[in-house]
Amino acid sequence: MRDDRGRIIGTFGLSRDITERKQAQEQLARFAEELRHKNEALEEELAMARELQLAMLPQSFPAFFHEGREAARFYHFFQPSTAVSGDFFNVYRISPSRVGVFICDVMGHGVRASLVAATARALVEEMASNETSPEVLLGDLNSALRRILRHNSTPLFVSASYLVADLASGELIYANAGHPRPIHVRAGGVAPLEGKTGPVLGLFDETSYERSVCRFDSRDTVLFFTDGLYELENAKDEIYDYSRLLQAVECRRHLSMKELCRGVVEEVQEFAANREFSDDVCLVGMELN
């Protein structure tokens, strides 16, 4: 401070107490560091869960022979939309001439869906080891899942299909619980497997399912898949639906099973707006000889 002659006669200043702000900043930094550590731990746990889930999928397929030649070959494509998936499939050796293929899709994504899928897997492992018809297996699985899921606060359900191929008689025995119908690829054309689709699993009590039976010829292929394979949009808001999927398979039915499956997956990815699947995807091919 100066007087009217410019001489210094004192000093003054303005100050603010920023103690609370500094304390808040320090606390926020501590919270951010704690959150980072927790996120890292969560990511590690999810990575471990993903590895475990992938390990639960078939690492190799059972071998089947009829009259001295390989009677069945398999191929699969599996891609979760998040760290873990609600999709699951397996191939079961019921007898030397009977093979079972099970596929399911749990509603939703993430950890909750993957836990229900693991539960379904454990239940099916025991049921499919016996000479159980597809419609009976789905009925028993529905009852078991209903007992487990009925107390859940949020409704959960599972779509599934189960097919038994009799390699000696040339029959496909099949039942469906609200799942996309498998596609039968034959020399003469491509069509969904015929048969009535029953309710999804885990939602209703005392549900029954119907079986359908059809014949297959040598070199026929059956494709099993979840709806994540075809229910997506492109940049023009067009939907890649089941009919488009049938057309994609029809165009490639003269290819080998592996080339057919890979070609369909590539076509769907090229159609998608961001060239990525928006849902869990599972595709299983079975070629019968």
MOSUL-V175041 format. One record per backbone hydrogen bond with DSSP energy under -1.0 kcal/mol. CO is the residue of the C=O (numbers start at 1). NH is the residue of the N-H. E is the energy in kcal/mol with one decimal. If there is no record, write none. Layout:
CO_NH_E, CO_NH_E
This chain:
1_9_-3.0, 1_10_-1.2, 3_6_-1.9, 7_3_-2.3, 18_22_-2.7, 19_23_-2.6, 20_24_-2.5, 21_25_-2.6, 22_26_-2.5, 23_27_-2.5, 24_28_-2.7, 25_29_-2.3, 26_30_-2.0, 27_31_-2.6, 28_32_-2.6, 29_33_-2.1, 30_34_-2.5, 31_35_-2.8, 32_36_-2.2, 33_37_-2.1, 34_38_-2.3, 35_39_-2.8, 36_40_-2.4, 37_41_-2.2, 38_42_-2.5, 39_43_-2.8, 40_44_-2.2, 41_45_-2.2, 42_46_-2.8, 43_47_-2.5, 44_48_-2.2, 45_49_-2.6, 46_50_-2.6, 47_51_-2.3, 48_52_-2.4, 49_53_-2.6, 50_54_-2.7, 51_55_-2.0, 52_56_-1.2, 64_71_-3.1, 66_69_-1.3, 69_66_-2.8, 71_289_-2.6, 73_287_-2.5, 75_285_-3.4, 77_283_-2.8, 79_281_-2.3, 86_106_-2.2, 88_104_-2.8, 90_102_-2.5, 92_94_-1.1, 92_100_-2.6, 95_98_-1.1, 97_167_-2.9, 98_94_-1.5, 98_95_-1.8, 99_165_-2.9, 100_92_-3.3, 101_163_-2.2, 102_90_-2.2, 103_161_-2.1, 104_88_-2.0, 105_159_-2.4, 110_114_-2.2, 111_115_-2.2, 112_116_-1.8, 113_117_-2.3, 114_118_-2.2, 115_119_-1.9, 116_120_-2.7, 117_121_-2.3, 118_122_-2.2, 119_123_-2.0, 120_124_-2.7, 121_125_-2.5, 122_126_-1.0, 123_127_-1.8, 124_128_-3.3, 127_130_-1.3, 130_132_-2.5, 133_137_-2.5, 134_138_-2.3, 135_139_-1.7, 136_140_-2.7, 137_141_-2.7, 138_142_-2.3, 139_143_-1.9, 140_144_-2.2, 141_145_-2.7, 142_146_-2.5, 143_147_-1.8, 144_148_-1.2, 145_149_-3.2, 146_150_-1.7, 149_152_-1.8, 157_107_-2.4, 158_201_-3.6, 159_105_-2.5, 160_177_-3.4, 161_103_-2.0, 162_175_-1.9, 163_101_-2.9, 164_173_-2.9, 165_99_-2.0, 166_170_-2.1, 170_216_-2.1, 171_166_-3.0, 172_214_-1.9, 173_164_-3.2, 174_212_-2.3, 175_162_-2.2, 176_198_-2.5, 177_160_-1.8, 182_193_-2.7, 183_223_-2.6, 184_191_-1.8, 185_221_-2.3, 189_186_-2.8, 191_184_-3.2, 198_178_-1.3, 201_158_-2.1, 212_174_-2.6, 214_172_-3.4, 217_220_-1.9, 220_288_-3.2, 221_185_-3.7, 222_286_-2.1, 223_183_-2.0, 224_284_-3.3, 226_229_-1.9, 227_230_-1.1, 227_231_-2.3, 230_232_-1.6, 232_240_-2.8, 233_273_-1.9, 234_237_-1.9, 238_234_-1.6, 239_241_-1.1, 241_245_-1.9, 242_246_-2.4, 243_247_-2.0, 244_248_-2.4, 245_249_-2.3, 246_250_-2.7, 247_251_-2.3, 249_252_-1.1, 250_253_-1.1, 252_255_-1.9, 256_260_-2.8, 257_261_-2.5, 258_262_-2.5, 259_263_-2.4, 260_264_-2.2, 261_265_-2.3, 262_266_-2.3, 263_267_-2.1, 264_268_-2.3, 265_269_-2.3, 266_270_-2.2, 267_271_-1.6, 268_272_-1.8, 281_79_-2.8, 282_226_-1.7, 283_77_-2.7, 284_224_-3.2, 285_75_-2.0, 286_222_-2.6, 287_73_-2.2, 288_219_-2.5
